[in-house]
Structures are given as structure tokens and as C-alpha cells.
Amino acid sequence: MKKIIAPTDFSPLAENACLYAAGLAADIKAELQLFHTVELPLSIADYPVSAELFDEAGVAKELEALKSKLRAATNDKVTIKTKNVLGFADHEISELCNRIKPFRGCYEFSPFKFAT
């Protein structure tokens, strides 16, 4: 099955990009993977991360809300999965691309990587 990765930071621009990705996924009958990375501040990379920094439940709610909006926009024609990780976005997106092999691969437009 074809797969599309749609990274999001929950900004209005990211939401528009996810809406576009969902429409594309519906058109080509692909699975959509919504992906969010909670960025680690460089100053604490070597120290344990507290629960306050990584609000997993809050991010999960935001991902589910976005997933519901995208399902409604595509008349529930797209399988949408969500993934939330703690790390560095460019590295985590590359790792996800290597794992799920999205449709046509990953393309790098520095400093971001996009999967289409």
C-alpha cells in the first residue's frame, strides 16, 4: 500500500499541508501517517526529560483532533495513523521514512525532509 507521511507542528500552515496530504492520499488510495515530533532542547539532550516537557496526552489529543478533521474532509476515505515521538524532527522523519517506505520516498528540502 502507498503511504504518505504528513509531519505536523499543529500550526495553521501544517494543518493546510495535512489537508492537502489527506486529499492526495484519498486520490491515490494511500495511507496517511500524521507525524509529530516534540523537539528536545539541545541543552537537555544528555539529561532525563521530565513529563512536563513531553505532554504525550495533550499531543495525542491534538493528533486525534487533526485526524478527525482530515477524515471529515476526505469523507472517511483515507486510513489515517498517528505517531508522536520525542527527538529531533529531521532525524525522526528520516527514520520513519526508512521504516515505512512512503510513496516515492523522502525528499530533502533543507532544513526539512518531506515524504510524498
Buried (B, 14 or more C-beta within 10 A) or exposed (E): EBBBBBBBEEEEEBBEBBBEBBBBBBEEEBBBBBBBBBEBEEEEEEEEEEEEEBEEEEBEEBBEEBBEBBBEBBEEEBBBBBBBBBBBBBEBBBEBBEEBEBBEEBEEEEEEBBBB
